[in-house]
Amino acid sequence: MTREGGAVNKQLTRYEVTLAQRIEAARLDPRSVAELLSIALADGEDADEAVNILHLRGTREVLDAVT
């Protein structure tokens, strides 16, 4: 963050932009939490992607489903 004339000017880093895009994509994924959990637990080739989507969603529904 830099200060210019008393105002705070924050430029997003490439990482922050990429992360925001990944979070949005995870939220738009049409699969339900139950479906993603099933894929993640099956330990197939899509398991890592399913875990990442659940992590990026970060909703109460995801937390409740995994605890």
Secondary structure as UniProt FT lines:
FT   STRAND          2..4
FT   TURN            5..6
FT   STRAND          7..9
FT   HELIX           14..28
FT   HELIX           33..42
FT   TURN            45..46
FT   HELIX           47..57
FT   HELIX           60..66
//
